[in-house]
Amino acid sequence: MMSVRRSKRGGNKPYSPRERLFVYGTLRYAKYQREAFGRVTKGKRSVLTHFARSVGANRYFIIRPKRRSRVNGLVIVVTNPELRQIDAYEQGYVRKKVRLTDDTDAWTYTYPLDPTHL
């Protein structure tokens, strides 16, 4: 449910809280962002440590915990409804909260057999 927030001029407009999402695969690209949540956002470069990126059986990128490893990606900002749309798009992955090297907390999608998820 969206809440309503007053603008500086006194009018009401829909407001949905924002979430940070670390993306490291196809969601870095406009075509897939549009497909997943209906718009394009640029994002900010960031790094996730203690994870490694590889190609999964489905031929898409996955990340798994791995000491002394790092994954380069982007942090994009999405609304809660958009995040739910991305959850549906990223079927088969597990959404998990992570801390990036710049101390930003963000969601990301990990391989489902991530032992830290069990």
N, C-alpha and C positions, 0 to 999 in steps of 0.2 A: 504494500500500500504506500502510495506517495503521500508525503506530508506537504503542507502548503507553507510557504515562507513569504513574508512581506518584503517587497522591493523598497528601495529608498523613496520612491514616489508614492508609496502607500498601497500599491496594487498587490494582488496575490498572484503567484506563479507556482507551478508544480516544482517540487524539490525532491531529489533523491540523493541520499548520501553517496559520496564517491569512495571507490576502492582502488587501491593500487594493485596492478597485476604484472608480474614479471613474465615476459614471453621470450622464448628462445628458439622458436621454430617458425612455422608458417604464419602465426599471428603477428609476426613483425611486419608483414606485408599488407598493403592496402586491400588487395583483392580478398584476402582471407578475413581481414577485420570486417569488411563490408558483409561478407558471407556469414560470419559468426554473430555479429551484433549490430549490423546495419549502418555503420558509419566508419570513418577513418580517423585515426588519431596518431600523431607522430611519435610520442614517447620520448623517454630520456635513456641514454645508454647506462647500463649498470652491470654488475657482476655478482654472481652467486657462487660462493666458495663451498667446498666439501661436497660438490656434486659434479658428475661428469655427464656430458651429452653424448648420445650415440643414436644409431638408427635402429628402431624396433622392428619386430617381425612385420608390422603393418607398413613399413617403409617411411614412417614419420619419425621425427626426432623424439627421443625420450630423455629424461634425466634420472639418474640414480645416485644415491649417496656414494661418495668416494673421497676418502681423505686426500688432502693435498691436491685437489682438483678444482677447476673453476669453469663456470659457464658464462659466456658473454651473452647479453640479451638487452631487452628494452623494458622499462617500466612504463606501462600505459595506465591511464586513469579512466575508469569506467564506473557507471552507476550500478547500484545493486540489481536492478532489473537486467541490465546488460550482462552482469556477471552470471546471473542465472541462465541467460541465453548461451553464454560461453560454456557453462557447465554442460548444457545439452550438446553443444557442438563438440566438446572435448570428451565425449563418451568414451569410457574405457580408461580414463586417467583419473587420478585422485587429486583434488584441490587441497593444497596445504599452505599454511602460513610460513614464510621464511624471512630471515633477516639478510639483507644484502650488504655488500662491503661498505657502502656509504651509510650504514645504520638505518636504512629505510626498511620498514616492515611491509611485505607485499604477499599477495597470494601467488602461487604458481601451480602448475600441473605436473605431477610426478608419475613415474611408472607405478602401476598398481601394486607391484610386489615390493614396494619401498618398505624395508623392515621398520623404519621409524613410524610408519602409519599403523602397524599392527598393535 
